[in-house]
Amino acid sequence: MISQTEFQKEIDIIIANAIREDVGAGDFSSLACIPATAEGKAKLLVKDTGILAGVDFAKQVFAYVDTQLKVEVLINDGEKIKPGDVAFYVSGNSQAILKAERLVLNAMQRMSAIATKTNAFASLLEGTKTKILDTRKTTPGIRALEKWAVKIGGGENHRFALYDMIMLKDNHIDFAGGITKAITKTKKYLAENNLDLKIIVEARDLNEIKEILQNEGVFRILIDNFNYEDTKKAVAMIGDTCLTESSGGITLETAPKYAACGVDYISSGALTHSVYNLDLSLKAV
């Protein structure tokens, strides 16, 4: 996984690019009718039910736009919210508040939706050893925000990108000429390039599980699109050799059943690619 320093760099890039995209040559709506010296105050009004996420990100956005803006937080990331709640107040230069408004809302609405969905999965898995993971099925350009939201919601992050973990999926295996060849070539490549990366290998059936287990150095086996019975068999075959992960269209309804099979992780792209933004507004007070 990437370091906190690397992760923060991604957040900084997102903020700078989003402000560039949204503000451009200037926020002419505000410049036209609000004096440059005007001071104001606004509240983040909650109009939906769920888990709040993005407060810390919002603070970074406000600081990027104007270091003199002051944020009074009433509800923190990861806490439950309901209509009528006020998450925070922001006060200071009125033009600066309006310049930051849309980025703050866009990010917090999506992050809160992801955190809410993740929390639903995490709550269902309580009492089992199974953890919910995200995937790389994220919105291009804001992956760091979406993976941050997963953590806030009680989930765990899978690899961040292609460079921080090896994941040999069906296409890699087929292009490489088979499972054993793919694993052997991968370990050779890592050794030659002095790279210390964990290896995950996808299995499409129980025979592929058997072949993976004949190779050393695999960190986790991805048990992809297995039914419950075969998942139980796969977990029994793997034992303590390496970690296990179930994936493939797993829903809130089916997640507990896969957890009951004994897998260590369940990964779901739906955490980030199938959510409806929570309704939040920034209103002057």
ChimeraX commands (.cxc) that place a marker at each C-alpha (Angstrom):
marker #1 position 0.00,0.00,0.00 radius 0.5
marker #1 position 1.11,3.55,-0.58 radius 0.5
marker #1 position 2.45,5.62,2.33 radius 0.5
marker #1 position 0.53,8.39,4.05 radius 0.5
marker #1 position 2.90,10.90,2.46 radius 0.5
marker #1 position 2.17,9.56,-1.02 radius 0.5
marker #1 position -1.54,9.51,-0.24 radius 0.5
marker #1 position -1.47,13.16,0.88 radius 0.5
marker #1 position 0.26,14.09,-2.37 radius 0.5
marker #1 position -2.68,12.58,-4.23 radius 0.5
marker #1 position -5.10,14.65,-2.15 radius 0.5
marker #1 position -3.09,17.83,-2.83 radius 0.5
marker #1 position -3.20,17.12,-6.57 radius 0.5
marker #1 position -6.97,16.57,-6.45 radius 0.5
marker #1 position -7.55,19.89,-4.66 radius 0.5
marker #1 position -5.29,21.91,-6.96 radius 0.5
marker #1 position -6.74,20.39,-10.12 radius 0.5
marker #1 position -10.35,20.70,-8.96 radius 0.5
marker #1 position -9.95,24.39,-8.07 radius 0.5
marker #1 position -8.20,24.99,-11.40 radius 0.5
marker #1 position -11.03,23.27,-13.23 radius 0.5
marker #1 position -13.81,25.05,-11.37 radius 0.5
marker #1 position -12.43,28.56,-10.87 radius 0.5
marker #1 position -10.26,29.07,-13.94 radius 0.5
marker #1 position -9.63,32.77,-14.52 radius 0.5
marker #1 position -11.87,33.70,-11.61 radius 0.5
marker #1 position -15.21,33.25,-9.85 radius 0.5
marker #1 position -16.81,36.11,-11.72 radius 0.5
marker #1 position -20.23,35.60,-10.11 radius 0.5
marker #1 position -18.76,36.43,-6.70 radius 0.5
marker #1 position -16.32,39.01,-8.01 radius 0.5
marker #1 position -19.17,40.87,-9.69 radius 0.5
marker #1 position -21.42,41.36,-6.68 radius 0.5
marker #1 position -19.52,40.68,-3.45 radius 0.5
marker #1 position -16.86,43.10,-2.15 radius 0.5
marker #1 position -13.37,41.61,-1.84 radius 0.5
marker #1 position -13.29,42.51,1.86 radius 0.5
marker #1 position -16.72,41.09,2.73 radius 0.5
marker #1 position -16.84,38.57,5.56 radius 0.5
marker #1 position -19.42,35.83,5.93 radius 0.5
marker #1 position -20.37,32.55,7.56 radius 0.5
marker #1 position -21.92,29.38,6.16 radius 0.5
marker #1 position -23.07,26.03,7.51 radius 0.5
marker #1 position -22.83,22.55,6.02 radius 0.5
marker #1 position -26.46,21.44,6.22 radius 0.5
marker #1 position -27.30,17.72,6.16 radius 0.5
marker #1 position -30.42,16.75,4.20 radius 0.5
marker #1 position -29.97,12.97,4.17 radius 0.5
marker #1 position -29.28,9.99,6.42 radius 0.5
marker #1 position -26.00,8.11,6.48 radius 0.5
marker #1 position -22.34,8.31,7.49 radius 0.5
marker #1 position -20.53,11.63,7.12 radius 0.5
marker #1 position -17.26,11.69,5.21 radius 0.5
marker #1 position -15.07,14.45,3.82 radius 0.5
marker #1 position -14.91,16.88,6.73 radius 0.5
marker #1 position -11.12,16.68,6.94 radius 0.5
marker #1 position -10.92,17.04,3.17 radius 0.5
marker #1 position -13.18,20.11,3.31 radius 0.5
marker #1 position -10.84,21.69,5.86 radius 0.5
marker #1 position -7.95,21.17,3.46 radius 0.5
marker #1 position -9.91,22.73,0.60 radius 0.5
marker #1 position -10.81,25.80,2.64 radius 0.5
marker #1 position -7.19,26.19,3.74 radius 0.5
marker #1 position -6.00,25.87,0.13 radius 0.5
marker #1 position -8.37,28.62,-1.01 radius 0.5
marker #1 position -7.75,30.92,1.96 radius 0.5
marker #1 position -5.67,30.09,5.02 radius 0.5
marker #1 position -7.66,32.61,7.05 radius 0.5
marker #1 position -10.94,30.72,6.75 radius 0.5
marker #1 position -12.03,29.21,10.06 radius 0.5
marker #1 position -13.89,25.89,10.30 radius 0.5
marker #1 position -15.88,24.89,13.40 radius 0.5
marker #1 position -16.56,21.15,13.20 radius 0.5
marker #1 position -19.68,19.83,14.90 radius 0.5
marker #1 position -19.82,16.34,13.35 radius 0.5
marker #1 position -16.68,14.40,12.49 radius 0.5
marker #1 position -15.89,11.96,9.69 radius 0.5
marker #1 position -17.40,8.54,10.34 radius 0.5
marker #1 position -20.27,9.77,12.49 radius 0.5
marker #1 position -23.94,9.16,11.73 radius 0.5
marker #1 position -25.94,12.03,10.24 radius 0.5
marker #1 position -29.63,12.81,9.69 radius 0.5
marker #1 position -31.60,15.58,7.99 radius 0.5
marker #1 position -31.30,18.88,9.82 radius 0.5
marker #1 position -27.84,18.22,11.26 radius 0.5
marker #1 position -25.15,20.86,10.82 radius 0.5
marker #1 position -21.76,19.27,10.19 radius 0.5
marker #1 position -19.68,22.43,10.45 radius 0.5
marker #1 position -19.56,26.19,10.14 radius 0.5
marker #1 position -17.03,28.01,7.99 radius 0.5
marker #1 position -16.38,31.72,8.40 radius 0.5
marker #1 position -14.14,34.33,6.81 radius 0.5
marker #1 position -13.84,35.96,3.42 radius 0.5
marker #1 position -17.15,35.53,1.56 radius 0.5
marker #1 position -15.56,35.22,-1.88 radius 0.5
marker #1 position -13.23,32.48,-0.60 radius 0.5
marker #1 position -16.10,30.50,0.94 radius 0.5
marker #1 position -17.99,30.58,-2.36 radius 0.5
marker #1 position -14.88,29.63,-4.34 radius 0.5
marker #1 position -14.47,26.48,-2.24 radius 0.5
marker #1 position -18.18,25.65,-1.97 radius 0.5
marker #1 position -18.73,23.40,-4.97 radius 0.5
marker #1 position -15.59,21.30,-4.52 radius 0.5
marker #1 position -16.42,20.78,-0.84 radius 0.5
marker #1 position -19.98,19.72,-1.62 radius 0.5
marker #1 position -19.14,17.51,-4.60 radius 0.5
marker #1 position -16.49,15.68,-2.60 radius 0.5
marker #1 position -18.44,15.35,0.64 radius 0.5
marker #1 position -21.62,14.17,-1.05 radius 0.5
marker #1 position -19.81,11.37,-2.86 radius 0.5
marker #1 position -17.50,10.48,0.02 radius 0.5
marker #1 position -20.45,10.29,2.42 radius 0.5
marker #1 position -22.33,8.01,0.01 radius 0.5
marker #1 position -19.34,5.68,-0.23 radius 0.5
marker #1 position -18.79,5.71,3.53 radius 0.5
marker #1 position -22.48,4.96,4.08 radius 0.5
marker #1 position -22.48,1.97,1.71 radius 0.5
marker #1 position -19.20,0.67,3.12 radius 0.5
marker #1 position -20.57,0.94,6.64 radius 0.5
marker #1 position -23.58,-1.14,5.64 radius 0.5
marker #1 position -21.25,-3.94,4.48 radius 0.5
marker #1 position -18.98,-3.60,7.52 radius 0.5
marker #1 position -21.95,-3.77,9.90 radius 0.5
marker #1 position -23.20,-6.97,8.27 radius 0.5
marker #1 position -19.76,-8.56,8.65 radius 0.5
marker #1 position -19.40,-7.74,12.36 radius 0.5
marker #1 position -18.77,-10.86,14.40 radius 0.5
marker #1 position -16.97,-12.60,11.52 radius 0.5
marker #1 position -13.30,-12.49,10.59 radius 0.5
marker #1 position -14.16,-11.15,7.13 radius 0.5
marker #1 position -13.27,-7.57,6.16 radius 0.5
marker #1 position -14.75,-5.55,3.30 radius 0.5
marker #1 position -12.32,-4.26,0.66 radius 0.5
marker #1 position -12.64,-1.69,-2.10 radius 0.5
marker #1 position -11.21,-2.12,-5.63 radius 0.5
marker #1 position -9.70,-0.02,-8.43 radius 0.5
marker #1 position -13.19,0.54,-9.83 radius 0.5
marker #1 position -13.06,4.19,-8.84 radius 0.5
marker #1 position -13.80,7.51,-10.53 radius 0.5
marker #1 position -10.71,8.55,-12.55 radius 0.5
marker #1 position -8.88,11.42,-10.90 radius 0.5
marker #1 position -10.39,11.12,-7.41 radius 0.5
marker #1 position -9.41,7.59,-6.36 radius 0.5
marker #1 position -7.74,8.87,-3.19 radius 0.5
marker #1 position -10.99,10.51,-2.04 radius 0.5
marker #1 position -13.05,7.41,-2.70 radius 0.5
marker #1 position -10.62,5.07,-0.96 radius 0.5
marker #1 position -10.43,7.53,1.95 radius 0.5
marker #1 position -14.22,7.33,2.21 radius 0.5
marker #1 position -14.09,3.53,2.33 radius 0.5
marker #1 position -11.77,3.72,5.33 radius 0.5
marker #1 position -14.05,6.23,7.02 radius 0.5
marker #1 position -16.98,3.86,6.50 radius 0.5
marker #1 position -15.20,1.00,8.24 radius 0.5
marker #1 position -13.76,-0.82,5.24 radius 0.5
marker #1 position -10.20,-1.52,4.20 radius 0.5
marker #1 position -8.31,-0.49,1.09 radius 0.5
marker #1 position -7.19,-2.99,-1.50 radius 0.5
marker #1 position -4.13,-1.95,-3.52 radius 0.5
marker #1 position -4.21,1.75,-4.41 radius 0.5
marker #1 position -3.10,1.32,-8.01 radius 0.5
marker #1 position -1.14,-0.90,-10.38 radius 0.5
marker #1 position 2.19,-0.08,-8.77 radius 0.5
marker #1 position 1.77,-1.01,-5.11 radius 0.5
marker #1 position 0.73,-4.67,-5.37 radius 0.5
marker #1 position 0.86,-7.51,-7.90 radius 0.5
marker #1 position -2.54,-8.87,-8.89 radius 0.5
marker #1 position -2.51,-11.68,-11.43 radius 0.5
marker #1 position -6.02,-11.84,-12.84 radius 0.5
marker #1 position -7.46,-14.05,-15.56 radius 0.5
marker #1 position -6.08,-11.99,-18.46 radius 0.5
marker #1 position -2.57,-11.86,-16.97 radius 0.5
marker #1 position -2.67,-15.62,-16.47 radius 0.5
marker #1 position -3.94,-16.33,-19.98 radius 0.5
marker #1 position -1.46,-13.97,-21.64 radius 0.5
marker #1 position 1.41,-15.42,-19.59 radius 0.5
marker #1 position 0.56,-18.99,-20.57 radius 0.5
marker #1 position -0.95,-20.25,-17.33 radius 0.5
marker #1 position -0.94,-19.80,-13.57 radius 0.5
marker #1 position 2.44,-21.31,-12.77 radius 0.5
marker #1 position 4.16,-19.44,-15.59 radius 0.5
marker #1 position 2.57,-16.16,-14.49 radius 0.5
marker #1 position 3.66,-16.62,-10.86 radius 0.5
marker #1 position 7.17,-17.78,-11.80 radius 0.5
marker #1 position 7.71,-14.87,-14.18 radius 0.5
marker #1 position 6.36,-12.43,-11.61 radius 0.5
marker #1 position 8.67,-13.59,-8.83 radius 0.5
marker #1 position 11.63,-13.43,-11.22 radius 0.5
marker #1 position 10.67,-9.90,-12.29 radius 0.5
marker #1 position 10.34,-8.70,-8.69 radius 0.5
marker #1 position 13.73,-10.17,-7.76 radius 0.5
marker #1 position 15.48,-8.68,-10.79 radius 0.5
marker #1 position 14.01,-5.25,-10.13 radius 0.5
marker #1 position 14.47,-5.31,-6.35 radius 0.5
marker #1 position 10.75,-4.84,-5.75 radius 0.5
marker #1 position 9.01,-5.96,-2.57 radius 0.5
marker #1 position 5.37,-6.32,-3.62 radius 0.5
marker #1 position 2.73,-8.76,-2.39 radius 0.5
marker #1 position 1.26,-11.15,-4.95 radius 0.5
marker #1 position -2.45,-11.88,-5.31 radius 0.5
marker #1 position -3.58,-14.53,-7.78 radius 0.5
marker #1 position -7.10,-14.97,-9.11 radius 0.5
marker #1 position -8.66,-18.43,-9.32 radius 0.5
marker #1 position -11.63,-19.25,-11.56 radius 0.5
marker #1 position -12.26,-22.75,-10.25 radius 0.5
marker #1 position -11.04,-25.31,-7.72 radius 0.5
marker #1 position -8.47,-26.75,-10.12 radius 0.5
marker #1 position -6.84,-23.34,-10.37 radius 0.5
marker #1 position -6.82,-23.13,-6.56 radius 0.5
marker #1 position -4.84,-26.40,-6.53 radius 0.5
marker #1 position -2.33,-25.08,-9.05 radius 0.5
marker #1 position -1.84,-21.80,-7.21 radius 0.5
marker #1 position -1.13,-23.73,-4.01 radius 0.5
marker #1 position 1.70,-25.59,-5.78 radius 0.5
marker #1 position 3.55,-22.26,-6.03 radius 0.5
marker #1 position 5.20,-20.46,-3.13 radius 0.5
marker #1 position 5.15,-16.73,-2.49 radius 0.5
marker #1 position 1.44,-16.02,-3.01 radius 0.5
marker #1 position 0.09,-13.56,-0.45 radius 0.5
marker #1 position -3.63,-13.93,-1.18 radius 0.5
marker #1 position -5.86,-15.98,-3.45 radius 0.5
marker #1 position -8.78,-14.23,-5.10 radius 0.5
marker #1 position -11.68,-16.70,-5.16 radius 0.5
marker #1 position -13.57,-15.10,-8.01 radius 0.5
marker #1 position -17.22,-15.78,-8.85 radius 0.5
marker #1 position -17.40,-19.01,-6.82 radius 0.5
marker #1 position -20.67,-20.25,-5.35 radius 0.5
marker #1 position -20.94,-20.80,-1.59 radius 0.5
marker #1 position -20.19,-24.52,-1.69 radius 0.5
marker #1 position -17.07,-24.14,-3.80 radius 0.5
marker #1 position -15.95,-21.15,-1.73 radius 0.5
marker #1 position -16.06,-23.32,1.40 radius 0.5
marker #1 position -14.06,-26.01,-0.40 radius 0.5
marker #1 position -11.52,-23.44,-1.58 radius 0.5
marker #1 position -11.08,-22.01,1.91 radius 0.5
marker #1 position -10.54,-25.53,3.30 radius 0.5
marker #1 position -7.98,-26.32,0.59 radius 0.5
marker #1 position -6.06,-23.09,1.17 radius 0.5
marker #1 position -6.07,-23.37,4.96 radius 0.5
marker #1 position -3.31,-21.24,6.47 radius 0.5
marker #1 position -1.17,-21.23,3.34 radius 0.5
marker #1 position -2.24,-17.68,2.46 radius 0.5
marker #1 position -5.11,-15.24,2.83 radius 0.5
marker #1 position -8.40,-15.58,0.96 radius 0.5
marker #1 position -10.62,-13.06,-0.81 radius 0.5
marker #1 position -14.04,-13.52,-2.37 radius 0.5
marker #1 position -15.22,-11.28,-5.20 radius 0.5
marker #1 position -17.64,-11.13,-8.09 radius 0.5
marker #1 position -20.96,-9.34,-7.78 radius 0.5
marker #1 position -21.19,-9.74,-4.01 radius 0.5
marker #1 position -24.09,-7.72,-2.55 radius 0.5
marker #1 position -25.32,-6.75,0.89 radius 0.5
marker #1 position -27.61,-9.79,0.73 radius 0.5
marker #1 position -24.88,-12.28,-0.19 radius 0.5
marker #1 position -21.92,-10.86,1.75 radius 0.5
marker #1 position -22.80,-12.55,5.08 radius 0.5
marker #1 position -23.07,-15.91,3.30 radius 0.5
marker #1 position -19.61,-15.54,1.80 radius 0.5
marker #1 position -18.27,-14.46,5.19 radius 0.5
marker #1 position -19.77,-17.65,6.64 radius 0.5
marker #1 position -17.57,-19.58,4.20 radius 0.5
marker #1 position -14.56,-18.36,6.18 radius 0.5
marker #1 position -12.88,-15.97,3.73 radius 0.5
marker #1 position -10.60,-13.28,5.11 radius 0.5
marker #1 position -11.82,-10.58,2.74 radius 0.5
marker #1 position -14.68,-9.68,0.46 radius 0.5
marker #1 position -13.96,-7.13,-2.26 radius 0.5
marker #1 position -16.69,-5.07,-3.86 radius 0.5
marker #1 position -16.40,-2.55,-6.67 radius 0.5
marker #1 position -19.93,-1.42,-5.82 radius 0.5
marker #1 position -18.56,0.48,-2.81 radius 0.5
marker #1 position -17.26,3.12,-5.19 radius 0.5
marker #1 position -18.95,2.65,-8.55 radius 0.5
marker #1 position -22.58,2.24,-7.51 radius 0.5
marker #1 position -23.56,4.89,-4.98 radius 0.5
marker #1 position -26.00,7.80,-4.89 radius 0.5
marker #1 position -24.59,11.01,-3.47 radius 0.5
marker #1 position -25.90,12.07,-0.08 radius 0.5
marker #1 position -27.78,15.39,-0.07 radius 0.5
marker #1 position -25.70,18.10,1.58 radius 0.5
marker #1 position -25.83,21.90,1.18 radius 0.5
marker #1 position -23.65,24.86,2.14 radius 0.5
marker #1 position -25.91,27.69,3.27 radius 0.5
marker #1 position -25.09,31.23,4.37 radius 0.5
marker #1 position -26.04,32.05,7.96 radius 0.5
marker link #1:1,2 radius 0.2
marker link #1:2,3 radius 0.2
marker link #1:3,4 radius 0.2
marker link #1:4,5 radius 0.2
marker link #1:5,6 radius 0.2
marker link #1:6,7 radius 0.2
marker link #1:7,8 radius 0.2
marker link #1:8,9 radius 0.2
marker link #1:9,10 radius 0.2
marker link #1:10,11 radius 0.2
marker link #1:11,12 radius 0.2
marker link #1:12,13 radius 0.2
marker link #1:13,14 radius 0.2
marker link #1:14,15 radius 0.2
marker link #1:15,16 radius 0.2
marker link #1:16,17 radius 0.2
marker link #1:17,18 radius 0.2
marker link #1:18,19 radius 0.2
marker link #1:19,20 radius 0.2
marker link #1:20,21 radius 0.2
marker link #1:21,22 radius 0.2
marker link #1:22,23 radius 0.2
marker link #1:23,24 radius 0.2
marker link #1:24,25 radius 0.2
marker link #1:25,26 radius 0.2
marker link #1:26,27 radius 0.2
marker link #1:27,28 radius 0.2
marker link #1:28,29 radius 0.2
marker link #1:29,30 radius 0.2
marker link #1:30,31 radius 0.2
marker link #1:31,32 radius 0.2
marker link #1:32,33 radius 0.2
marker link #1:33,34 radius 0.2
marker link #1:34,35 radius 0.2
marker link #1:35,36 radius 0.2
marker link #1:36,37 radius 0.2
marker link #1:37,38 radius 0.2
marker link #1:38,39 radius 0.2
marker link #1:39,40 radius 0.2
marker link #1:40,41 radius 0.2
marker link #1:41,42 radius 0.2
marker link #1:42,43 radius 0.2
marker link #1:43,44 radius 0.2
marker link #1:44,45 radius 0.2
marker link #1:45,46 radius 0.2
marker link #1:46,47 radius 0.2
marker link #1:47,48 radius 0.2
marker link #1:48,49 radius 0.2
marker link #1:49,50 radius 0.2
marker link #1:50,51 radius 0.2
marker link #1:51,52 radius 0.2
marker link #1:52,53 radius 0.2
marker link #1:53,54 radius 0.2
marker link #1:54,55 radius 0.2
marker link #1:55,56 radius 0.2
marker link #1:56,57 radius 0.2
marker link #1:57,58 radius 0.2
marker link #1:58,59 radius 0.2
marker link #1:59,60 radius 0.2
marker link #1:60,61 radius 0.2
marker link #1:61,62 radius 0.2
marker link #1:62,63 radius 0.2
marker link #1:63,64 radius 0.2
marker link #1:64,65 radius 0.2
marker link #1:65,66 radius 0.2
marker link #1:66,67 radius 0.2
marker link #1:67,68 radius 0.2
marker link #1:68,69 radius 0.2
marker link #1:69,70 radius 0.2
marker link #1:70,71 radius 0.2
marker link #1:71,72 radius 0.2
marker link #1:72,73 radius 0.2
marker link #1:73,74 radius 0.2
marker link #1:74,75 radius 0.2
marker link #1:75,76 radius 0.2
marker link #1:76,77 radius 0.2
marker link #1:77,78 radius 0.2
marker link #1:78,79 radius 0.2
marker link #1:79,80 radius 0.2
marker link #1:80,81 radius 0.2
marker link #1:81,82 radius 0.2
marker link #1:82,83 radius 0.2
marker link #1:83,84 radius 0.2
marker link #1:84,85 radius 0.2
marker link #1:85,86 radius 0.2
marker link #1:86,87 radius 0.2
marker link #1:87,88 radius 0.2
marker link #1:88,89 radius 0.2
marker link #1:89,90 radius 0.2
marker link #1:90,91 radius 0.2
marker link #1:91,92 radius 0.2
marker link #1:92,93 radius 0.2
marker link #1:93,94 radius 0.2
marker link #1:94,95 radius 0.2
marker link #1:95,96 radius 0.2
marker link #1:96,97 radius 0.2
marker link #1:97,98 radius 0.2
marker link #1:98,99 radius 0.2
marker link #1:99,100 radius 0.2
marker link #1:100,101 radius 0.2
marker link #1:101,102 radius 0.2
marker link #1:102,103 radius 0.2
marker link #1:103,104 radius 0.2
marker link #1:104,105 radius 0.2
marker link #1:105,106 radius 0.2
marker link #1:106,107 radius 0.2
marker link #1:107,108 radius 0.2
marker link #1:108,109 radius 0.2
marker link #1:109,110 radius 0.2
marker link #1:110,111 radius 0.2
marker link #1:111,112 radius 0.2
marker link #1:112,113 radius 0.2
marker link #1:113,114 radius 0.2
marker link #1:114,115 radius 0.2
marker link #1:115,116 radius 0.2
marker link #1:116,117 radius 0.2
marker link #1:117,118 radius 0.2
marker link #1:118,119 radius 0.2
marker link #1:119,120 radius 0.2
marker link #1:120,121 radius 0.2
marker link #1:121,122 radius 0.2
marker link #1:122,123 radius 0.2
marker link #1:123,124 radius 0.2
marker link #1:124,125 radius 0.2
marker link #1:125,126 radius 0.2
marker link #1:126,127 radius 0.2
marker link #1:127,128 radius 0.2
marker link #1:128,129 radius 0.2
marker link #1:129,130 radius 0.2
marker link #1:130,131 radius 0.2
marker link #1:131,132 radius 0.2
marker link #1:132,133 radius 0.2
marker link #1:133,134 radius 0.2
marker link #1:134,135 radius 0.2
marker link #1:135,136 radius 0.2
marker link #1:136,137 radius 0.2
marker link #1:137,138 radius 0.2
marker link #1:138,139 radius 0.2
marker link #1:139,140 radius 0.2
marker link #1:140,141 radius 0.2
marker link #1:141,142 radius 0.2
marker link #1:142,143 radius 0.2
marker link #1:143,144 radius 0.2
marker link #1:144,145 radius 0.2
marker link #1:145,146 radius 0.2
marker link #1:146,147 radius 0.2
marker link #1:147,148 radius 0.2
marker link #1:148,149 radius 0.2
marker link #1:149,150 radius 0.2
marker link #1:150,151 radius 0.2
marker link #1:151,152 radius 0.2
marker link #1:152,153 radius 0.2
marker link #1:153,154 radius 0.2
marker link #1:154,155 radius 0.2
marker link #1:155,156 radius 0.2
marker link #1:156,157 radius 0.2
marker link #1:157,158 radius 0.2
marker link #1:158,159 radius 0.2
marker link #1:159,160 radius 0.2
marker link #1:160,161 radius 0.2
marker link #1:161,162 radius 0.2
marker link #1:162,163 radius 0.2
marker link #1:163,164 radius 0.2
marker link #1:164,165 radius 0.2
marker link #1:165,166 radius 0.2
marker link #1:166,167 radius 0.2
marker link #1:167,168 radius 0.2
marker link #1:168,169 radius 0.2
marker link #1:169,170 radius 0.2
marker link #1:170,171 radius 0.2
marker link #1:171,172 radius 0.2
marker link #1:172,173 radius 0.2
marker link #1:173,174 radius 0.2
marker link #1:174,175 radius 0.2
marker link #1:175,176 radius 0.2
marker link #1:176,177 radius 0.2
marker link #1:177,178 radius 0.2
marker link #1:178,179 radius 0.2
marker link #1:179,180 radius 0.2
marker link #1:180,181 radius 0.2
marker link #1:181,182 radius 0.2
marker link #1:182,183 radius 0.2
marker link #1:183,184 radius 0.2
marker link #1:184,185 radius 0.2
marker link #1:185,186 radius 0.2
marker link #1:186,187 radius 0.2
marker link #1:187,188 radius 0.2
marker link #1:188,189 radius 0.2
marker link #1:189,190 radius 0.2
marker link #1:190,191 radius 0.2
marker link #1:191,192 radius 0.2
marker link #1:192,193 radius 0.2
marker link #1:193,194 radius 0.2
marker link #1:194,195 radius 0.2
marker link #1:195,196 radius 0.2
marker link #1:196,197 radius 0.2
marker link #1:197,198 radius 0.2
marker link #1:198,199 radius 0.2
marker link #1:199,200 radius 0.2
marker link #1:200,201 radius 0.2
marker link #1:201,202 radius 0.2
marker link #1:202,203 radius 0.2
marker link #1:203,204 radius 0.2
marker link #1:204,205 radius 0.2
marker link #1:205,206 radius 0.2
marker link #1:206,207 radius 0.2
marker link #1:207,208 radius 0.2
marker link #1:208,209 radius 0.2
marker link #1:209,210 radius 0.2
marker link #1:210,211 radius 0.2
marker link #1:211,212 radius 0.2
marker link #1:212,213 radius 0.2
marker link #1:213,214 radius 0.2
marker link #1:214,215 radius 0.2
marker link #1:215,216 radius 0.2
marker link #1:216,217 radius 0.2
marker link #1:217,218 radius 0.2
marker link #1:218,219 radius 0.2
marker link #1:219,220 radius 0.2
marker link #1:220,221 radius 0.2
marker link #1:221,222 radius 0.2
marker link #1:222,223 radius 0.2
marker link #1:223,224 radius 0.2
marker link #1:224,225 radius 0.2
marker link #1:225,226 radius 0.2
marker link #1:226,227 radius 0.2
marker link #1:227,228 radius 0.2
marker link #1:228,229 radius 0.2
marker link #1:229,230 radius 0.2
marker link #1:230,231 radius 0.2
marker link #1:231,232 radius 0.2
marker link #1:232,233 radius 0.2
marker link #1:233,234 radius 0.2
marker link #1:234,235 radius 0.2
marker link #1:235,236 radius 0.2
marker link #1:236,237 radius 0.2
marker link #1:237,238 radius 0.2
marker link #1:238,239 radius 0.2
marker link #1:239,240 radius 0.2
marker link #1:240,241 radius 0.2
marker link #1:241,242 radius 0.2
marker link #1:242,243 radius 0.2
marker link #1:243,244 radius 0.2
marker link #1:244,245 radius 0.2
marker link #1:245,246 radius 0.2
marker link #1:246,247 radius 0.2
marker link #1:247,248 radius 0.2
marker link #1:248,249 radius 0.2
marker link #1:249,250 radius 0.2
marker link #1:250,251 radius 0.2
marker link #1:251,252 radius 0.2
marker link #1:252,253 radius 0.2
marker link #1:253,254 radius 0.2
marker link #1:254,255 radius 0.2
marker link #1:255,256 radius 0.2
marker link #1:256,257 radius 0.2
marker link #1:257,258 radius 0.2
marker link #1:258,259 radius 0.2
marker link #1:259,260 radius 0.2
marker link #1:260,261 radius 0.2
marker link #1:261,262 radius 0.2
marker link #1:262,263 radius 0.2
marker link #1:263,264 radius 0.2
marker link #1:264,265 radius 0.2
marker link #1:265,266 radius 0.2
marker link #1:266,267 radius 0.2
marker link #1:267,268 radius 0.2
marker link #1:268,269 radius 0.2
marker link #1:269,270 radius 0.2
marker link #1:270,271 radius 0.2
marker link #1:271,272 radius 0.2
marker link #1:272,273 radius 0.2
marker link #1:273,274 radius 0.2
marker link #1:274,275 radius 0.2
marker link #1:275,276 radius 0.2
marker link #1:276,277 radius 0.2
marker link #1:277,278 radius 0.2
marker link #1:278,279 radius 0.2
marker link #1:279,280 radius 0.2
marker link #1:280,281 radius 0.2
marker link #1:281,282 radius 0.2
marker link #1:282,283 radius 0.2
marker link #1:283,284 radius 0.2
marker link #1:284,285 radius 0.2
view
